[in-house]
């Protein structure tokens, strides 16, 4: 089981705006809050955004070695569509719009979003459990 993911971000307010909205929509609850960071938890796994004083760069590049993206299962295609539609209001941009919602292939319904700091998420339509 994944315990947590920690994302170091260049701007905490921007990160809270985009990640806080998305994680809340996905069912995560606020978990921890401190001067330089926030976290949200779901089923024992939490996601952290932190503006660490140890950052060595002010930009994230998903194409460099390291984290490329996080993929989240979303119940149904309609919910993927709802989240993609609302995402721009919260700092996210639809990636690959010319191939959306099948940018991952014909049998893979998903929305690929990138936030203002270059972090990518993939919202994958899954069947209800």
ABEGO torsion letter per residue (X at the ends): XBABBBBBBABAAAAAAAAAAAAAAAGBBBABBBAABBBBBBGGBBBBBBBBAABABABBBAABBEBABBBBBBBEAAAAAAAAAAAAAAGBBBBGAAAOAAAAEAABBBBBBBBAAGBBBBBBBBBBX
